[in-house]
Amino acid sequence: MLALKMLLTIAGVAMLLVAAAIPLYGVWLRLRAALRAKESAGDGGAEKERLTEPEEIAWRGPVALAIAASLPLLIATSIVVVPSGMGGVRISQIGGTEPGTLYPGLHFITPMIESVQIFDLRDHLFTTGAAPETGKAGARNGLNVQSREGLNIGLAVTVRYRLDPTKLSSVQAHLPQPADQELVPPVVASAWRELAPAYTVREIFSSKREEVRTQAANTITKKLAADGIVVEEVMLSDIRLPEEYARGLEGLLLKEQEDDQLGVQTDIQQKQVKIAELEAEAEKARKVKEAEGDAQSKVVEAKGEADAMQYTLPLKQKQIEQSKLEAEARKEATIENAEADAQAKVIDSKAELERRNLLADAEASRIRLLAKANAERMASEADLLNKSPLLINKIIAERLSDKIQMVMVPSDGKFFFANDVFKGMASNPIMKQEMDSQDDPSQKSGH
């Protein structure tokens, strides 16, 4: 939007310049024509003057162009871009400061009537230097306060603050500008100068330093918050004491340090003496404890031996009784094991007998079944041989050699397609010889 605003502004200014250049060019032409007319007054006539007279200046075009140029200029002036970290307030020429804050971004205002004042909403630092003597360097930015004793103390104070965005309209309308630079320094100085007389130099410098800083921060925050300034932190970085007081305080601190050192040494010596006494008492107590321990240990040993003698005989008697009981238990266990083995053997013999009987019955049944099957097979073979006596020859030939191949044909040879083939093979000596060689393996190997 900044680029658009710049382009609109450039376009409007360019149009205004062109609108102003057109009539100026016409005026320049008329002046040049007037100069030429004076030069040619003695030579020229009325006709020559009429021919060299310039045209009238054109005013309508430039006026229209100027009016057109006001449009982009008005649009450009109505665009306001608030940068990041800033805030703005509308100021009307009619109603004054308008409520509300313009946050970072693009905003539109009424041109020629409204304007925008920008405020920095980021954190600011106000710092004072510790300068107790006004004649020294840094007295202009120094903050001097008086303690309860009436001594001047220089304070180095840093205040971190920012403007409240919700109260920018009130800041612009009621406070001097820039508000932070005009209000923060006197408020900070006033708060510290009102607070310091309630404390001594020593309290401000060391014992109640944090308390003084906290109260000053609360006072500054409360006063500036009413004017739209938010205080984030108040820091007390340095305190400059008067030279005489500083020297006296330094000597006092040295004496206190020496006193503390002597006190520490005294405490150390007392503790060493106490440690020696405690060590002696501990050694004595240790020896007493050792003697008591030895006596008690001897008593316990004697008592233990007596108790052991009292319990030894009953224990041995119990061991003997236990050995007898174990021997009887082993004897009974041996007898019971023998009886159990005998019973087991009887049971095993009975089981073996029953198994053999079952095997014999099974073998007899198998033999009966085989005999029956063989009888049935022989009966069926006898019936078959009675019906076909030629089967005897086939069976005998098969039993003689597994190389013989038999083909059974009807005895009369009727209706058998291979009858003629066999007859031809029988009449052909070569085929007959090959057939004989196939049937006789010895002849085949000879060839």
C-alpha positions as CSV (number, residue, x, y, z in Angstrom):
1,M,0.0,0.0,0.0
2,L,2.9,2.3,0.5
3,A,3.9,1.8,-3.1
4,L,0.3,2.5,-4.2
5,K,0.3,5.7,-2.2
6,M,3.6,6.8,-3.7
7,L,2.4,6.0,-7.2
8,L,-0.8,8.0,-6.7
9,T,1.1,10.9,-5.3
10,I,3.6,10.9,-8.2
11,A,0.8,10.7,-10.7
12,G,-1.1,13.6,-9.1
13,V,2.0,15.8,-8.9
14,A,2.9,15.0,-12.5
15,M,-0.6,16.0,-13.7
16,L,-0.4,19.2,-11.7
17,L,3.0,20.0,-13.2
18,V,1.6,19.4,-16.7
19,A,-1.5,21.5,-16.0
20,A,0.7,24.4,-14.8
21,A,3.2,24.0,-17.8
22,I,0.5,24.4,-20.5
23,P,-0.6,28.0,-19.6
24,L,3.0,29.0,-18.8
25,Y,4.0,27.8,-22.3
26,G,1.2,29.9,-23.8
27,V,2.3,32.9,-21.8
28,W,5.9,32.4,-23.0
29,L,4.6,32.3,-26.6
30,R,2.7,35.5,-26.2
31,L,5.7,37.3,-24.7
32,R,7.9,36.1,-27.5
33,A,5.4,37.3,-30.0
34,A,5.2,40.7,-28.3
35,L,8.9,41.1,-28.5
36,R,8.9,40.2,-32.2
37,A,6.1,42.7,-32.8
38,K,8.1,45.5,-31.3
39,E,11.1,44.7,-33.4
40,S,9.1,44.7,-36.6
41,A,7.0,47.8,-35.7
42,G,8.9,50.1,-38.1
43,D,8.9,47.6,-41.1
44,G,5.7,45.6,-40.9
45,G,2.1,46.5,-41.8
46,A,-1.2,45.6,-40.4
47,E,-1.3,42.4,-42.4
48,K,2.1,41.3,-41.2
49,E,1.1,42.0,-37.6
50,R,-2.1,40.0,-38.0
51,L,-0.2,37.0,-39.3
52,T,2.3,36.9,-36.5
53,E,-0.2,37.4,-33.7
54,P,-0.2,34.3,-31.3
55,E,-3.2,32.3,-30.4
56,E,-5.1,32.7,-27.2
57,I,-3.9,30.8,-24.0
58,A,-5.7,27.5,-23.4
59,W,-7.1,27.5,-19.9
60,R,-9.8,24.8,-20.0
61,G,-7.4,21.8,-20.6
62,P,-5.1,22.7,-17.7
63,V,-8.0,23.4,-15.4
64,A,-9.5,20.0,-16.2
65,L,-6.1,18.3,-15.8
66,A,-5.6,20.0,-12.4
67,I,-9.0,18.9,-11.2
68,A,-8.2,15.3,-12.4
69,A,-4.9,15.5,-10.6
70,S,-6.6,16.2,-7.3
71,L,-8.3,12.8,-7.4
72,P,-5.1,10.6,-7.0
73,L,-3.7,13.1,-4.5
74,L,-6.9,12.9,-2.4
75,I,-6.8,9.1,-2.5
76,A,-3.1,9.1,-1.6
77,T,-3.7,11.4,1.4
78,S,-6.5,9.2,2.6
79,I,-4.2,6.2,2.9
80,V,-2.3,6.0,6.2
81,V,0.0,3.1,7.0
82,V,1.0,2.7,10.6
83,P,4.4,1.0,10.9
84,S,5.1,-2.0,13.2
85,G,5.6,-1.1,16.8
86,M,3.7,2.2,16.4
87,G,0.2,3.5,17.1
88,G,-1.7,6.4,15.6
89,V,-4.5,8.8,16.6
90,R,-6.9,10.5,14.2
91,I,-7.0,14.3,14.6
92,S,-10.0,16.0,12.9
93,Q,-10.0,19.7,11.9
94,I,-13.6,19.8,12.9
95,G,-14.0,17.7,16.1
96,G,-10.4,17.6,17.4
97,T,-8.8,14.3,18.6
98,E,-11.0,11.3,17.9
99,P,-11.2,8.4,20.3
100,G,-9.6,5.1,19.3
101,T,-6.2,3.9,18.4
102,L,-4.9,3.0,15.0
103,Y,-2.7,-0.1,15.3
104,P,0.0,-1.1,12.8
105,G,-1.5,-1.7,9.4
106,L,-3.5,0.1,6.7
107,H,-6.1,2.7,7.6
108,F,-8.2,5.2,5.7
109,I,-9.0,8.8,6.8
110,T,-10.9,11.7,5.4
111,P,-8.6,13.8,3.2
112,M,-8.2,17.5,3.9
113,I,-10.1,17.0,7.2
114,E,-8.4,14.4,9.2
115,S,-4.7,13.7,9.9
116,V,-2.9,11.0,11.9
117,Q,-0.3,11.5,14.6
118,I,2.1,8.5,15.1
119,F,3.3,7.4,18.6
120,D,6.1,4.9,19.3
121,L,4.6,2.1,21.4
122,R,7.8,0.2,22.0
123,D,9.7,0.2,25.3
124,H,11.8,3.3,26.1
125,L,14.5,3.8,28.7
126,F,15.0,6.8,30.9
127,T,18.4,6.8,32.6
128,T,19.9,9.2,35.2
129,G,23.5,9.3,36.3
130,A,24.8,9.3,39.8
131,A,26.3,12.8,40.2
132,P,26.2,14.1,43.8
133,E,28.1,17.3,43.1
134,T,26.6,19.6,40.6
135,G,29.9,21.0,39.5
136,K,31.1,17.7,38.1
137,A,30.5,16.2,34.7
138,G,27.2,14.4,34.4
139,A,25.3,16.8,36.7
140,R,22.9,17.7,34.0
141,N,21.5,14.1,33.7
142,G,22.2,13.3,37.4
143,L,19.6,12.7,40.1
144,N,20.4,14.1,43.5
145,V,18.4,13.3,46.6
146,Q,18.8,14.1,50.3
147,S,18.8,11.5,53.0
148,R,17.4,11.9,56.5
149,E,20.8,13.3,57.7
150,G,20.6,16.0,55.0
151,L,23.4,14.5,52.9
152,N,23.3,14.6,49.1
153,I,23.2,11.2,47.4
154,G,23.6,10.6,43.7
155,L,21.3,7.9,42.2
156,A,21.7,6.1,38.9
157,V,18.2,5.1,38.0
158,T,16.9,3.4,34.9
159,V,13.1,3.4,34.1
160,R,11.8,1.1,31.3
161,Y,8.4,2.3,30.1
162,R,6.0,2.5,27.1
163,L,2.9,4.3,26.1
164,D,-0.5,2.7,26.8
165,P,-2.1,2.0,23.3
166,T,-5.6,2.3,24.8
167,K,-4.9,5.9,26.0
168,L,-3.2,7.5,23.0
169,S,-6.1,9.8,22.3
170,S,-5.9,11.2,25.9
171,V,-2.1,11.5,25.6
172,Q,-2.4,13.5,22.4
173,A,-5.2,15.7,23.6
174,H,-4.1,16.6,27.2
175,L,-0.4,16.1,27.6
176,P,2.6,18.1,26.3
177,Q,4.3,16.5,23.3
178,P,6.4,14.4,23.3
179,A,4.6,13.2,26.4
180,D,7.2,10.6,27.6
181,Q,10.1,13.0,27.4
182,E,8.1,15.8,29.1
183,L,6.6,13.7,31.9
184,V,8.9,10.9,32.8
185,P,12.0,12.8,34.0
186,P,10.2,15.1,36.5
187,V,8.0,12.3,37.8
188,V,11.0,10.0,38.4
189,A,13.0,12.8,40.1
190,S,10.0,13.8,42.3
191,A,9.3,10.2,43.4
192,W,12.9,9.6,44.5
193,R,13.2,13.0,46.2
194,E,10.0,12.5,48.2
195,L,11.0,9.1,49.3
196,A,14.7,9.5,50.2
197,P,14.3,11.8,53.2
198,A,12.5,9.0,55.0
199,Y,15.7,6.8,55.1
200,T,19.3,7.3,56.2
201,V,22.2,7.0,53.9
202,R,23.1,3.6,55.3
203,E,19.6,2.3,54.7
204,I,19.5,3.6,51.2
205,F,22.9,2.2,50.4
206,S,22.7,-1.2,51.9
207,S,20.2,-2.4,54.5
208,K,16.9,-1.2,52.8
209,R,18.0,-0.6,49.3
210,E,15.5,-3.0,47.7
211,E,12.7,-1.6,49.9
212,V,13.4,1.9,48.7
213,R,13.6,0.8,45.1
214,T,10.2,-1.0,45.4
215,Q,8.4,2.0,46.9
216,A,9.9,4.4,44.3
217,A,8.8,2.0,41.5
218,N,5.2,1.8,42.9
219,T,5.0,5.6,43.2
220,I,6.4,6.2,39.7
221,T,4.1,3.5,38.2
222,K,1.0,5.0,39.9
223,K,1.7,8.5,38.8
224,L,2.6,7.7,35.1
225,A,-0.3,5.2,34.7
226,A,-2.8,8.0,35.1
227,D,-1.2,9.8,32.1
228,G,-1.2,6.7,29.8
229,I,2.4,5.6,30.5
230,V,3.0,2.0,31.5
231,V,6.1,1.5,33.7
232,E,7.6,-1.9,33.1
233,E,10.6,-1.7,35.6
234,V,12.5,0.7,37.8
235,M,16.1,-0.2,38.4
236,L,18.6,1.3,40.8
237,S,22.0,0.6,39.4
238,D,24.3,2.8,41.4
239,I,24.4,5.1,44.5
240,R,27.0,7.8,44.8
241,L,27.7,8.8,48.4
242,P,29.3,12.1,49.5
243,E,33.1,11.8,49.6
244,E,33.4,12.5,53.4
245,Y,30.7,10.0,54.2
246,A,32.2,7.5,51.8
247,R,35.6,7.8,53.5
248,G,34.1,7.5,57.0
249,L,31.9,4.6,55.9
250,E,34.9,2.9,54.3
251,G,36.9,3.2,57.6
252,L,33.9,1.9,59.6
253,L,33.5,-1.0,57.2
254,L,37.2,-1.8,57.7
255,K,36.9,-1.7,61.5
256,E,33.8,-3.9,61.3
257,Q,35.6,-6.2,59.0
258,E,38.5,-6.4,61.5
259,D,36.1,-7.0,64.3
260,D,34.4,-9.7,62.3
261,Q,37.8,-11.2,61.6
262,L,38.7,-11.3,65.3
263,G,35.4,-12.7,66.2
264,V,35.8,-15.4,63.6
265,Q,39.3,-16.3,64.9
266,T,38.0,-16.4,68.4
267,D,35.2,-18.7,67.4
268,I,37.7,-20.9,65.6
269,Q,39.9,-21.2,68.7
270,Q,36.9,-21.9,70.9
271,K,35.7,-24.5,68.6
272,Q,39.2,-26.1,68.5
273,V,39.2,-26.3,72.3
274,K,35.8,-27.8,72.3
275,I,36.8,-30.3,69.6
276,A,39.8,-31.3,71.8
277,E,37.5,-31.8,74.8
278,L,35.1,-33.8,72.8
279,E,37.9,-36.0,71.4
280,A,39.2,-36.7,74.9
281,E,35.7,-37.6,76.1
282,A,35.1,-39.7,73.1
283,E,38.4,-41.6,73.7
284,K,37.4,-42.2,77.3
285,A,34.0,-43.4,76.4
286,R,35.5,-45.6,73.7
287,K,37.8,-47.4,76.1
288,V,34.9,-47.8,78.7
289,K,32.8,-49.3,76.0
290,E,35.6,-51.6,74.9
291,A,36.1,-52.9,78.5
292,E,32.3,-53.4,78.9
293,G,32.2,-55.1,75.6
294,D,35.0,-57.5,76.5
295,A,33.3,-58.4,79.8
296,Q,30.0,-58.9,78.2
297,S,31.4,-61.1,75.5
298,K,33.1,-63.3,78.1
299,V,29.9,-63.6,80.0
300,V,28.0,-64.5,76.9
301,E,30.6,-67.1,75.9
302,A,30.4,-68.8,79.4
303,K,26.6,-68.7,79.3
304,G,26.7,-70.1,75.8
305,E,28.9,-73.0,76.9
306,A,26.6,-73.8,79.8
307,D,23.5,-73.6,77.7
308,A,25.3,-75.8,75.1
309,M,26.1,-78.5,77.8
310,Q,22.5,-78.4,78.9
311,Y,21.2,-79.0,75.4
312,T,23.9,-81.4,74.2
313,L,22.7,-84.6,75.9
314,P,19.0,-84.2,75.0
315,L,20.1,-83.5,71.5
316,K,22.3,-86.6,71.3
317,Q,19.4,-88.7,72.7
318,K,17.1,-87.3,70.1
319,Q,19.7,-88.1,67.4
320,I,19.9,-91.8,68.6
321,E,16.1,-92.1,68.6
322,Q,16.0,-90.6,65.2
323,S,18.6,-93.1,63.9
324,K,16.5,-96.0,65.3
325,L,13.4,-94.7,63.7
326,E,15.1,-94.3,60.4
327,A,16.5,-97.9,60.5
328,E,13.0,-99.2,61.3
329,A,11.5,-97.1,58.5
330,R,14.2,-98.4,56.1
331,K,13.4,-102.1,57.2
332,E,9.7,-101.6,56.7
333,A,10.3,-99.9,53.4
334,T,12.5,-102.9,52.2
335,I,9.8,-105.4,53.2
336,E,7.2,-103.4,51.4
337,N,9.3,-103.0,48.3
338,A,9.9,-106.8,48.2
339,E,6.2,-107.5,48.5
340,A,5.5,-105.0,45.9
341,D,8.1,-106.5,43.5
342,A,6.6,-110.0,44.0
343,Q,3.1,-108.8,43.3
344,A,4.4,-106.9,40.3
345,K,6.1,-110.1,39.0
346,V,2.9,-112.1,39.5
347,I,0.9,-109.4,37.6
348,D,3.5,-109.3,34.8
349,S,3.4,-113.2,34.4
350,K,-0.4,-113.1,34.3
351,A,-0.3,-110.4,31.7
352,E,2.3,-112.3,29.6
353,L,0.1,-115.4,29.7
354,E,-2.9,-113.6,28.7
355,R,-0.9,-111.9,25.9
356,R,0.3,-115.2,24.6
357,N,-3.2,-116.7,24.7
358,L,-4.4,-113.8,22.7
359,L,-1.6,-114.2,20.2
360,A,-2.3,-117.9,19.9
361,D,-6.0,-117.3,19.3
362,A,-5.2,-114.6,16.7
363,E,-2.8,-117.0,14.9
364,A,-5.4,-119.8,14.9
365,S,-8.0,-117.4,13.5
366,R,-5.6,-116.2,10.8
367,I,-4.7,-119.8,9.8
368,R,-8.4,-120.7,9.6
369,L,-9.1,-117.7,7.4
370,L,-6.1,-118.4,5.2
371,A,-7.1,-122.1,4.8
372,K,-10.6,-121.1,4.0
373,A,-9.4,-118.5,1.5
374,N,-7.0,-121.1,-0.2
375,A,-9.8,-123.6,-0.3
376,E,-12.1,-121.1,-2.0
377,R,-9.3,-120.1,-4.4
378,M,-8.5,-123.7,-5.3
379,A,-12.2,-124.4,-5.8
380,S,-12.5,-121.4,-8.1
381,E,-9.4,-122.5,-10.0
382,A,-10.6,-126.0,-10.4
383,D,-13.9,-124.8,-11.8
384,L,-12.0,-122.5,-14.2
385,L,-9.7,-125.3,-15.3
386,N,-12.7,-127.5,-15.9
387,K,-14.2,-124.9,-18.1
388,S,-10.9,-123.9,-19.8
389,P,-8.3,-126.7,-19.9
390,L,-5.9,-124.6,-21.9
391,L,-5.2,-122.5,-18.9
392,I,-3.0,-125.3,-17.6
393,N,-0.6,-124.7,-20.5
394,K,-0.6,-121.0,-19.9
395,I,0.2,-121.5,-16.2
396,I,3.0,-124.0,-16.9
397,A,4.5,-121.7,-19.5
398,E,4.4,-118.7,-17.2
399,R,6.0,-120.8,-14.4
400,L,8.8,-121.9,-16.8
401,S,10.1,-118.5,-17.7
402,D,9.1,-114.8,-17.4
403,K,10.4,-114.2,-21.0
404,I,7.6,-116.3,-22.6
405,Q,4.7,-114.2,-23.8
406,M,1.4,-116.1,-24.3
407,V,-1.5,-115.1,-26.5
408,M,-4.7,-117.2,-26.2
409,V,-7.0,-117.4,-29.3
410,P,-10.0,-119.5,-30.0
411,S,-9.3,-123.0,-31.0
412,D,-11.2,-122.8,-34.3
413,G,-9.7,-119.4,-35.2
414,K,-12.9,-117.9,-36.4
415,F,-13.6,-114.2,-36.3
416,F,-10.1,-113.5,-35.1
417,F,-8.4,-110.7,-37.0
418,A,-4.8,-111.9,-36.2
419,N,-5.2,-115.4,-37.4
420,D,-3.9,-114.6,-40.9
421,V,-1.0,-112.6,-39.4
422,F,0.1,-115.5,-37.3
423,K,-0.2,-117.9,-40.2
424,G,2.0,-115.6,-42.3
425,M,4.6,-115.3,-39.6
426,A,4.7,-119.1,-39.3
427,S,5.2,-119.6,-43.0
428,N,8.0,-116.9,-43.3
429,P,11.3,-118.4,-42.2
430,I,13.0,-115.0,-41.5
431,M,10.2,-113.9,-39.2
432,K,10.2,-117.3,-37.6
433,Q,13.9,-117.0,-37.0
434,E,13.5,-113.5,-35.4
435,M,10.7,-114.8,-33.2
436,D,12.8,-117.7,-32.1
437,S,15.7,-115.4,-31.3
438,Q,13.5,-113.1,-29.2
439,D,12.2,-116.1,-27.3
440,D,15.8,-117.6,-26.8
441,P,18.2,-115.1,-25.2
442,S,21.2,-117.4,-25.9
443,Q,20.6,-117.3,-29.7
444,K,20.2,-113.5,-29.6
445,S,23.5,-113.1,-27.9
446,G,25.2,-115.4,-30.5
447,H,24.1,-113.3,-33.4
